[in-house]
């Protein structure tokens, strides 16, 4: 049941969407988009942002027909009880798998860059313990934490500006558009997967105070911020590393800071990664929350569900994951992502219009 204690403002929604989208995927994004789009990778990010904006409009068009219902209720009202529950289970599986791959990649990064001697299971346990502790709180507390955590993204953006003292080659992205529309589109496909998290709006809408107006502006501003942030980071990497270097470096963003050195600070890349752990963790919190909400709407069972889901993600993270297995895992998860962020919402919107379904669940 939605109460004043677990409702959020549109201001908080802005930061929740940002923190849900920005995470571990950013670190390898320049490498991923460069494989197909080459120097036009930054154009692929902008195009992906346009696609996200379209999907947000679709989500809002659907949710406005059921302003006071949670998404798990909307699926059952449109598709019927049985089929609706099946869709909710698919959503649950998607959120659990996305949270799992996020923690797996995060643990690998920490082991490789920061704590090579610390067992991966210990890092995973510590991160998930913190995630569970915050997620069992109500949504308002989670949103407040996300607002504070966004200040670190601003700080990281400020730190990134120091990389302009290092050599840059604008010729790496010239001439603009030389990769061709096809390759730019392929790059935008990869970028879109790295920008997932905006689908959280489907579950957050009914918790927004006064959700009858102003929401489109809020989610559009959040999308502009995320798209601009991703484009800026990718652009810097594209003019900082040659195409051959980007092909060889898995997380180019961390390598941006290795050439920086100040009298009071050395190894700026370590400082960056230490701070970036917070945005990576908030995305896991978001998916843990969404996974729990997709199968539990009751306050009493919600906390228990969060703990169980946290344990499930932890157990999945214990499975040995070679680079090949992780790549294959990510590949099939990307296919499921398209079903969740595009196919299901669009299908629900079309059916709700054709069947004339609205909040009361009756036929108009």
C-alpha positions as CSV (number, residue, x, y, z in Angstrom):
1,X,0.0,0.0,0.0
2,X,1.3,3.4,-0.9
3,X,1.5,5.9,2.0
4,X,3.0,9.3,2.7
5,X,6.0,7.5,4.3
6,X,7.0,5.7,1.2
7,X,6.0,8.3,-1.5
8,X,8.6,10.5,-3.2
9,X,8.6,13.9,-4.8
10,X,9.4,14.6,-8.4
11,X,12.6,16.2,-7.3
12,X,13.6,12.9,-5.7
13,X,12.5,10.9,-8.7
14,X,15.0,12.9,-10.8
15,X,17.9,11.6,-8.7
16,X,16.5,8.0,-8.3
17,X,16.4,7.7,-12.1
18,X,20.0,9.1,-12.5
19,X,21.4,6.7,-9.8
20,X,19.5,3.7,-11.3
21,X,21.1,4.3,-14.8
22,X,24.6,5.4,-14.0
23,X,26.7,2.5,-12.8
24,X,29.4,-0.1,-13.7
25,X,28.5,0.0,-17.4
26,X,30.0,3.5,-17.9
27,X,33.6,2.3,-17.3
28,X,33.6,0.0,-20.3
29,X,31.2,2.0,-22.5
30,X,33.9,3.8,-24.6
31,X,35.4,0.4,-25.5
32,X,32.0,-1.1,-26.4
33,X,30.7,1.7,-28.6
34,X,34.1,2.2,-30.3
35,X,34.1,-1.4,-31.6
36,X,31.4,-0.4,-34.1
37,X,31.0,3.3,-34.2
38,X,34.7,4.2,-33.9
39,X,35.1,7.9,-33.4
40,X,31.4,8.5,-33.8
41,X,30.7,6.6,-30.5
42,X,29.6,9.9,-28.9
43,X,26.9,10.2,-31.5
44,X,25.7,6.7,-30.6
45,X,25.2,7.8,-27.0
46,X,23.1,10.7,-28.1
47,X,21.0,8.5,-30.3
48,X,20.5,6.0,-27.5
49,X,19.3,9.0,-25.3
50,X,16.7,9.8,-28.0
51,X,15.5,6.2,-27.9
52,X,15.3,6.3,-24.1
53,X,13.2,9.5,-24.3
54,X,10.7,7.8,-26.6
55,X,10.5,4.8,-24.2
56,X,9.9,7.1,-21.3
57,X,7.0,8.7,-23.2
58,X,5.5,5.3,-23.8
59,X,5.9,4.4,-20.1
60,X,4.2,7.6,-19.1
61,X,1.3,7.1,-21.5
62,X,0.7,3.7,-20.0
63,X,1.1,4.7,-16.4
64,X,-1.2,7.7,-16.7
65,X,-4.1,5.3,-17.5
66,X,-3.5,3.7,-14.0
67,X,-2.1,6.6,-11.9
68,X,-2.7,4.9,-8.5
69,X,-1.9,1.3,-9.4
70,X,1.5,-0.4,-9.1
71,X,2.9,-1.9,-12.2
72,X,2.4,-5.4,-11.0
73,X,-1.3,-4.6,-10.7
74,X,-1.4,-3.0,-14.2
75,X,-0.1,-6.1,-15.9
76,X,-2.8,-8.2,-14.3
77,X,-5.6,-5.7,-15.1
78,X,-4.6,-5.6,-18.8
79,X,-3.6,-9.2,-19.3
80,X,-5.6,-11.0,-16.7
81,X,-4.5,-12.5,-13.4
82,X,-2.5,-15.5,-14.7
83,X,-0.7,-13.9,-17.7
84,X,-0.1,-10.8,-15.6
85,X,1.7,-12.8,-12.9
86,X,3.8,-14.5,-15.6
87,X,4.9,-11.1,-16.8
88,X,5.7,-10.0,-13.3
89,X,7.9,-13.2,-12.8
90,X,9.7,-12.3,-16.0
91,X,10.3,-8.8,-14.7
92,X,11.5,-10.3,-11.4
93,X,14.0,-12.6,-13.2
94,X,15.3,-9.7,-15.2
95,X,15.9,-7.5,-12.2
96,X,17.6,-10.3,-10.3
97,X,19.8,-11.1,-13.2
98,X,20.7,-7.5,-13.9
99,X,21.6,-7.0,-10.2
100,X,23.7,-10.1,-10.3
101,X,25.7,-9.2,-13.3
102,X,26.2,-5.7,-11.8
103,X,27.7,-7.2,-8.6
104,X,29.8,-9.7,-10.5
105,X,31.4,-7.0,-12.7
106,X,31.8,-4.7,-9.7
107,X,33.6,-7.4,-7.7
108,X,35.9,-8.2,-10.7
109,X,36.8,-4.6,-11.0
110,X,37.5,-4.1,-7.3
111,X,39.6,-7.3,-7.3
112,X,41.6,-6.2,-10.3
113,X,42.1,-2.6,-9.5
114,X,41.9,-2.1,-5.7
115,X,41.8,-5.2,-3.6
116,X,43.6,-8.1,-5.5
117,X,44.2,-10.2,-2.3
118,X,40.6,-9.9,-0.9
119,X,38.4,-12.9,-1.7
120,X,35.6,-12.0,-4.2
121,X,32.9,-13.5,-1.9
122,X,33.9,-11.2,0.9
123,X,33.6,-8.1,-1.3
124,X,30.3,-9.3,-2.6
125,X,29.0,-10.0,0.9
126,X,30.0,-6.5,2.2
127,X,28.4,-4.7,-0.8
128,X,25.2,-6.7,-0.7
129,X,24.9,-6.4,3.1
130,X,24.9,-2.6,2.7
131,X,22.4,-2.8,-0.2
132,X,20.0,-5.0,1.7
133,X,20.3,-2.7,4.8
134,X,19.2,0.3,2.7
135,X,16.7,-1.4,0.5
136,X,14.6,-2.8,3.4
137,X,13.9,0.9,4.3
138,X,11.0,2.7,2.6
139,X,11.4,4.3,-0.8
140,X,11.6,7.8,0.7
141,X,14.8,6.9,2.6
142,X,16.3,5.2,-0.5
143,X,15.5,8.4,-2.5
144,X,17.1,10.6,0.0
145,X,20.3,8.6,-0.1
146,X,20.3,8.7,-3.9
147,X,20.0,12.5,-3.7
148,X,23.1,12.7,-1.5
149,X,25.0,10.1,-3.7
150,X,24.5,12.2,-6.8
151,X,26.8,14.8,-5.3
152,X,29.6,12.3,-5.9
153,X,28.7,12.1,-9.6
154,X,29.1,15.9,-9.7
155,X,32.4,15.6,-7.9
156,X,33.6,12.9,-10.4
157,X,32.5,15.1,-13.3
158,X,34.7,17.9,-11.8
159,X,37.7,15.5,-11.4
160,X,37.3,14.5,-15.0
161,X,37.9,18.1,-16.1
162,X,41.5,17.7,-14.9
163,X,42.1,15.2,-17.7
164,X,42.1,18.0,-20.2
165,X,45.7,18.8,-19.1
166,X,46.7,15.5,-20.7
167,X,47.3,15.3,-24.5
168,X,44.1,15.2,-26.6
169,X,43.8,14.3,-30.3
170,X,40.6,15.7,-31.8
171,X,41.5,13.9,-35.1
172,X,40.4,10.6,-33.5
173,X,36.8,11.6,-34.0
174,X,37.1,13.3,-37.4
175,X,35.5,13.4,-39.8
176,X,32.2,13.3,-37.9
177,X,29.9,10.6,-39.3
178,X,32.6,8.7,-41.1
179,X,31.6,5.4,-39.5
180,X,28.3,5.4,-41.3
181,X,24.7,5.3,-40.0
182,X,24.7,1.5,-39.7
183,X,27.7,1.4,-37.4
184,X,26.4,4.4,-35.3
185,X,23.1,2.5,-34.9
186,X,25.0,-0.6,-33.8
187,X,26.9,1.5,-31.3
188,X,23.7,3.1,-30.0
189,X,22.4,-0.5,-29.3
190,X,25.3,-1.2,-27.1
191,X,24.9,2.2,-25.4
192,X,21.2,1.6,-24.7
193,X,22.1,-1.5,-22.7
194,X,24.5,0.5,-20.6
195,X,21.9,3.1,-19.9
196,X,19.2,0.7,-18.6
197,X,17.6,1.6,-15.3
198,X,15.1,4.1,-16.6
199,X,12.5,1.2,-16.7
200,X,12.3,1.8,-12.9
201,X,9.8,4.5,-13.7
202,X,7.3,1.7,-14.3
203,X,7.4,0.8,-10.6
204,X,8.0,4.3,-9.2
205,X,5.2,6.2,-10.9
206,X,2.5,5.3,-8.4
207,X,4.7,6.4,-5.5
208,X,5.2,9.9,-6.9
209,X,3.4,12.7,-5.1
210,X,1.1,14.6,-7.5
211,X,1.9,12.4,-10.4
212,X,-0.8,13.9,-12.5
213,X,1.5,16.7,-13.8
214,X,5.2,17.6,-14.2
215,X,6.5,14.0,-14.4
216,X,7.4,14.2,-18.1
217,X,9.5,17.2,-17.5
218,X,11.3,15.5,-14.6
219,X,12.1,12.2,-16.4
220,X,13.1,14.2,-19.5
221,X,15.6,16.2,-17.4
222,X,17.0,13.0,-15.8
223,X,17.4,11.5,-19.3
224,X,19.2,14.6,-20.6
225,X,21.5,14.6,-17.6
226,X,22.4,10.9,-18.0
227,X,22.8,11.2,-21.8
228,X,24.9,14.3,-21.5
229,X,27.1,12.7,-18.8
230,X,27.7,9.6,-20.8
231,X,28.3,11.5,-24.0
232,X,30.9,13.7,-22.2
233,X,32.8,10.8,-20.7
234,X,32.8,8.8,-24.0
235,X,33.9,11.9,-25.9
236,X,36.9,12.5,-23.6
237,X,37.9,8.8,-24.0
238,X,37.6,9.0,-27.8
239,X,40.0,12.0,-28.0
240,X,42.3,10.7,-25.3
241,X,43.0,7.2,-26.7
242,X,43.7,6.0,-30.2
243,X,41.2,3.4,-31.7
244,X,43.8,0.6,-31.2
245,X,44.2,1.6,-27.5
246,X,40.5,1.6,-26.9
247,X,40.2,-1.8,-28.4
248,X,42.8,-3.1,-25.9
249,X,41.6,-1.3,-22.8
250,X,38.5,-2.9,-21.2
251,X,37.7,0.0,-18.8
252,X,39.1,3.1,-20.6
253,X,37.5,5.5,-18.1
254,X,39.7,4.4,-15.2
255,X,42.8,4.8,-17.5
256,X,42.0,8.4,-18.1
257,X,43.3,9.3,-14.6
258,X,46.5,7.3,-14.6
259,X,48.4,10.0,-16.2
260,X,47.3,12.6,-13.6
261,X,49.6,13.3,-10.7
262,X,49.6,16.2,-8.2
263,X,51.9,17.1,-5.3
264,X,49.2,16.1,-2.7
265,X,47.6,13.3,-4.7
266,X,48.9,10.4,-6.7
267,X,47.0,7.6,-8.4
268,X,43.9,9.6,-9.1
269,X,42.4,6.5,-10.7
270,X,42.3,4.9,-7.3
271,X,40.4,7.9,-5.9
272,X,38.0,7.8,-8.9
273,X,37.3,4.1,-8.4
274,X,36.8,4.5,-4.7
275,X,34.2,7.2,-5.2
276,X,32.6,5.4,-8.2
277,X,31.8,2.5,-5.9
278,X,28.9,4.5,-4.6
279,X,27.1,5.0,-8.0
280,X,27.8,1.3,-8.8
281,X,26.2,0.3,-5.5
282,X,23.1,2.5,-5.9
283,X,22.3,0.8,-9.2
284,X,22.4,-2.5,-7.4
285,X,20.1,-1.1,-4.7
286,X,17.7,0.1,-7.3
287,X,17.5,-3.4,-9.0
288,X,17.2,-5.1,-5.6
289,X,14.2,-2.8,-4.8
290,X,12.6,-3.4,-8.2
291,X,13.0,-7.1,-8.0
292,X,11.4,-7.2,-4.6
293,X,8.5,-4.9,-5.7
294,X,7.8,-7.1,-8.8
295,X,6.8,-10.0,-6.6
296,X,5.8,-8.4,-3.3
297,X,3.4,-5.5,-2.7
298,X,2.8,-6.2,1.0
299,X,4.7,-4.2,3.6
300,X,5.2,-7.2,5.9
301,X,6.5,-9.5,3.2
302,X,8.6,-6.8,1.4
303,X,11.5,-6.8,3.9
304,X,11.7,-10.6,3.9
305,X,11.6,-10.6,0.1
306,X,14.5,-8.1,0.0
307,X,16.6,-10.3,2.2
308,X,15.9,-13.4,0.2
309,X,16.6,-11.6,-3.1
310,X,19.9,-10.3,-1.7
311,X,20.9,-13.8,-0.8
312,X,19.9,-15.1,-4.2
313,X,22.1,-12.4,-5.9
314,X,24.9,-13.2,-3.5
315,X,24.7,-16.9,-4.4
316,X,24.7,-16.2,-8.1
317,X,27.8,-14.0,-7.6
318,X,29.6,-17.0,-6.0
319,X,29.4,-19.1,-9.2
320,X,32.8,-19.1,-11.0
321,X,32.6,-16.5,-13.8
322,X,35.3,-16.5,-16.4
323,X,35.4,-13.7,-18.9
324,X,33.7,-15.9,-21.5
325,X,30.9,-16.9,-19.1
326,X,30.4,-13.2,-18.1
327,X,30.3,-12.1,-21.7
328,X,27.7,-14.8,-22.6
329,X,25.7,-13.9,-19.5
330,X,25.6,-10.3,-20.5
331,X,24.7,-11.2,-24.1
332,X,21.6,-13.1,-23.2
333,X,20.6,-10.6,-20.5
334,X,20.7,-7.9,-23.2
335,X,18.1,-9.9,-25.2
336,X,15.9,-10.1,-22.1
337,X,16.4,-6.3,-21.5
338,X,14.7,-5.5,-24.8
339,X,11.7,-7.5,-23.8
340,X,11.4,-5.7,-20.5
341,X,12.2,-2.1,-21.6
342,X,10.5,-2.2,-25.0
343,X,8.2,-5.2,-25.9
344,X,6.3,-5.5,-22.6
345,X,5.5,-1.8,-22.0
346,X,4.6,-1.1,-25.7
347,X,2.4,-4.2,-25.8
348,X,0.6,-3.2,-22.6
349,X,0.0,0.3,-23.9
350,X,-1.4,-1.0,-27.1
351,X,-3.7,-3.5,-25.4
352,X,-4.9,-1.0,-22.8
353,X,-5.9,1.4,-25.7
354,X,-7.5,-1.4,-27.8
355,X,-9.4,-2.9,-24.8
356,X,-10.1,0.5,-23.4
357,X,-8.6,-0.4,-20.0
358,X,-8.2,2.3,-17.4
359,X,-7.6,2.5,-13.6
360,X,-10.9,0.9,-12.6
361,X,-10.1,-2.1,-14.8
362,X,-13.4,-1.7,-16.5
363,X,-14.2,-1.4,-20.2
364,X,-15.1,2.1,-21.2
